[in-house]
Amino acid sequence: MQELLRRLDLLNLSHASVHLGLRLLLGVVLFALGLWLAARAANLMRRALKRARVEPTLIPFLRNSLYGALIVLVAVSVLGFLGVPTASLVTAVGAAGLAIGLALQGSLSNLAWGVLLILFRPFRTGDWVDAGGYSGSVEAISLMHTTLVLADNRVAVIPNAKVGADVIVNYNRRGTRRAEVQVGIGYGDDVERALQVLRDMLTADARVLSDPAPTVYVAALGDSSVNITLWAWAQRADWWPLQQDLPRRVKETLDVAGISMPFPQRELLIRRAPVASRTD
């Protein structure tokens, strides 16, 4: 009788071992199949993002994020299939994720702002912008930093969290920019003639756009001059040469027209007090 019970126990143990082995084998197969499906889904999303013309810098990040999330889902599902309690595992993964998020708070903030900057595109490579307290041409936009080339050829690498948290001024977004010059003429000069010769000068310049039309107007009556402001719109590539060239051309145009450009003047009235007579 004891021998029969022993054989039954061995038979049950053998069946349990075989069942466990088959279950483990099936779990490995399911995990491998899950990895293959996760890679397929991630690659499909990458191709869809490329067809949608999403920013190329963002595509690998989104693809890898989806792939990692699917791997975690597959691993938890396979462990549940094998009979491993997953509630505590999910809790541990959540706690670990929270701890990592708190430790990398600054980096995650830069990453989040990098994704937003790439998605919404407040500026592109080559634009001249004011961002993060710096003014320069955008050289590169990554998930963590934005690189600007400043006017003196210095390079500023700004964390994306600082870029996104402040005002961004994009000088090239519209494709055109306005050049502006202010000049003063004498009170004795013909104002209407001065306006006309300056207006003709702007109209004759091929870099100045006709729409919007250039504008010349009297801006203020100063202490020693009538102040005139000139506005001229130009394409982005022509704006800086035009802005540099306009002050010289304004001076030359007014000189040819015989219109004076007075410098600030002061009239001093000196009163001398009478000298008291001395008596000996």
C-alpha positions in Angstrom: 0.0 0.0 0.0 2.8 2.4 0.9 4.5 1.5 -2.3 1.4 2.4 -4.3 1.0 5.7 -2.5 4.7 6.5 -3.2 4.2 5.8 -6.9 1.1 7.9 -7.0 3.0 10.8 -5.4 5.8 10.5 -7.9 3.3 10.3 -10.7 1.5 13.5 -9.5 4.9 15.2 -9.1 5.9 14.2 -12.6 2.6 15.5 -14.0 3.0 18.8 -12.0 6.6 19.2 -13.3 5.5 18.6 -16.9 2.6 21.0 -16.5 4.9 23.6 -15.0 7.5 23.1 -17.7 4.9 23.4 -20.5 3.5 26.5 -18.8 7.0 28.1 -18.6 7.7 27.2 -22.2 4.4 28.7 -23.3 5.2 31.8 -21.3 8.5 32.2 -23.1 6.8 31.7 -26.4 4.2 34.3 -25.5 6.8 36.7 -24.3 8.8 36.4 -27.6 5.6 36.8 -29.6 4.7 39.9 -27.5 8.2 41.4 -28.2 7.7 40.8 -31.9 4.3 42.3 -31.9 5.5 45.3 -29.9 8.3 45.9 -32.3 5.9 45.6 -35.2 3.5 48.1 -33.6 6.3 50.6 -32.8 7.6 50.3 -36.4 4.2 50.8 -37.8 3.8 54.0 -35.7 7.2 55.2 -36.9 6.2 54.8 -40.6 2.9 56.5 -39.9 4.6 59.5 -38.2 7.0 59.8 -41.2 4.0 59.8 -43.6 2.4 62.5 -41.4 5.6 64.5 -41.7 6.2 64.7 -37.9 9.4 66.4 -36.9 12.2 63.8 -37.5 13.8 64.5 -34.1 10.6 63.4 -32.3 9.9 60.2 -34.2 12.6 57.9 -32.6 11.5 59.2 -29.1 7.9 58.4 -29.7 8.7 55.0 -31.3 10.9 53.9 -28.4 8.4 55.2 -25.8 5.6 53.1 -27.3 7.9 50.1 -27.6 9.0 50.3 -24.0 5.4 50.7 -22.8 4.4 47.6 -24.8 7.3 45.6 -23.4 6.2 46.4 -19.8 2.6 45.4 -20.7 3.7 42.1 -22.3 6.0 41.3 -19.3 3.2 41.9 -16.8 0.7 39.9 -18.9 3.1 36.9 -19.2 3.9 36.9 -15.5 0.1 36.9 -14.7 -0.3 34.0 -17.1 2.4 32.1 -15.2 0.6 32.7 -11.9 2.8 35.4 -10.5 0.8 38.0 -8.5 1.0 41.1 -10.6 -0.7 43.6 -8.3 2.4 44.0 -6.1 4.6 44.1 -9.2 2.6 46.9 -10.8 2.8 48.8 -7.5 6.5 48.3 -7.4 6.9 49.5 -11.0 4.8 52.5 -10.2 6.8 53.4 -7.1 10.0 53.0 -9.0 8.7 55.2 -11.8 7.7 57.9 -9.3 11.1 57.8 -7.6 12.9 58.0 -10.9 10.6 60.9 -12.0 11.4 62.8 -8.8 15.1 62.2 -9.2 15.1 63.4 -12.8 12.5 66.2 -12.5 14.7 68.8 -14.2 15.6 66.4 -17.1 12.0 65.3 -17.5 10.9 68.9 -17.6 13.4 69.6 -20.4 12.2 66.5 -22.2 8.6 67.5 -21.9 9.2 71.0 -23.2 11.4 69.6 -26.0 8.5 67.5 -27.2 6.1 70.5 -27.0 8.6 72.7 -28.9 9.1 70.1 -31.6 5.3 69.5 -31.9 4.1 73.1 -31.9 7.1 74.6 -33.7 7.2 78.2 -32.4 10.5 78.4 -34.3 12.5 76.4 -36.8 16.2 75.9 -37.5 17.5 79.2 -39.0 15.0 81.5 -37.4 16.2 84.5 -35.4 14.6 84.4 -32.0 14.6 85.8 -28.5 14.4 82.8 -26.2 15.5 81.9 -22.7 17.1 85.4 -22.3 19.2 85.1 -25.4 18.9 86.4 -29.0 20.3 84.5 -31.9 19.8 82.2 -34.8 18.4 78.7 -34.1 21.0 76.1 -35.0 19.4 72.9 -33.5 16.4 71.8 -31.5 16.8 68.6 -29.6 14.7 66.9 -27.0 16.7 68.4 -24.1 18.3 71.6 -25.4 17.9 74.4 -28.0 21.1 75.7 -29.5 21.4 79.4 -30.6 24.2 81.1 -32.5 24.5 84.6 -31.1 25.3 87.7 -33.2 29.0 87.6 -32.2 29.1 83.8 -33.2 29.0 82.6 -29.6 26.9 79.4 -29.1 24.2 79.3 -26.4 22.9 75.9 -25.4 19.6 76.6 -23.5 17.6 74.0 -21.6 14.2 73.5 -23.2 12.4 74.1 -19.9 13.9 77.6 -19.8 13.0 78.3 -23.4 9.4 77.1 -23.0 8.8 78.9 -19.7 9.6 82.4 -21.1 8.3 84.5 -23.9 9.6 83.5 -27.4 9.9 86.2 -30.0 10.3 84.9 -33.6 11.6 87.5 -36.0 11.3 85.3 -39.1 8.0 83.6 -38.7 6.1 86.0 -41.1 8.9 85.9 -43.7 9.2 89.8 -43.7 10.6 92.3 -41.3 10.3 96.1 -41.0 13.4 98.3 -41.1 13.1 101.6 -39.2 15.1 104.8 -39.2 14.5 108.1 -37.4 15.9 111.4 -38.6 15.5 115.1 -37.7 15.3 118.0 -40.1 15.4 121.7 -39.4 12.3 123.7 -38.5 13.1 126.1 -41.4 13.1 123.3 -44.0 10.2 122.2 -46.2 8.7 119.2 -44.4 6.6 118.1 -47.3 9.6 118.0 -49.6 11.6 116.1 -47.1 8.9 113.5 -46.8 8.6 113.2 -50.6 12.3 112.7 -51.3 12.6 110.1 -48.5 9.6 108.3 -49.9 11.0 108.3 -53.4 14.3 107.0 -52.0 12.5 104.0 -50.4 10.4 103.3 -53.5 13.5 103.2 -55.7 15.2 100.6 -53.5 14.6 97.1 -54.9 14.9 95.5 -51.4 11.9 97.5 -50.1 8.5 95.8 -50.6 5.6 97.6 -52.2 3.1 95.6 -50.0 3.1 96.7 -47.3 4.1 100.1 -48.7 6.9 102.1 -47.2 5.8 104.8 -44.8 7.4 108.2 -44.0 5.7 110.5 -41.5 6.4 113.2 -39.0 6.8 111.4 -35.6 7.3 114.4 -33.2 8.4 118.0 -32.9 11.6 117.9 -31.0 13.5 120.6 -29.2 15.7 121.5 -32.2 14.3 119.4 -35.1 11.2 118.0 -36.8 11.6 114.2 -36.2 10.7 112.0 -39.1 10.3 108.2 -39.0 10.8 105.9 -42.0 9.3 102.4 -42.2 10.4 99.9 -44.9 9.4 96.3 -45.2 11.8 93.7 -46.7 12.2 90.0 -47.1 14.0 88.2 -44.2 17.2 87.9 -46.2 17.2 91.6 -47.2 16.2 93.1 -43.8 19.6 93.3 -42.1 21.5 94.8 -45.1 18.7 97.3 -45.6 18.6 98.2 -41.9 22.4 98.9 -42.0 22.2 100.8 -45.2 19.2 103.1 -44.6 20.8 105.6 -42.2 23.6 106.4 -44.7 21.2 106.7 -47.6 18.9 109.0 -45.6 21.8 111.3 -44.9 22.9 111.4 -48.5 19.4 111.9 -49.8 18.7 114.9 -47.5 22.1 116.4 -48.3 21.4 116.2 -52.1 18.0 117.8 -51.5 19.6 120.6 -49.5 17.6 119.7 -46.3 19.5 120.3 -43.1 19.8 117.8 -40.2 20.4 120.0 -37.2 22.2 118.7 -34.1 20.9 119.5 -30.6 21.4 123.1 -29.7 21.1 125.1 -26.5 20.8 128.9 -26.1 22.4 130.3 -23.0 21.5 133.7 -21.7 24.1 135.1 -19.3 23.2 137.9 -17.1 25.9 139.8 -15.4 25.1 141.4 -12.1 26.1 145.0 -11.7 29.2 145.5 -9.8 28.7 147.6 -6.7 30.9 150.8 -6.7 33.6 150.9 -4.1 34.1 153.9 -2.0 37.4 154.7 -0.4 
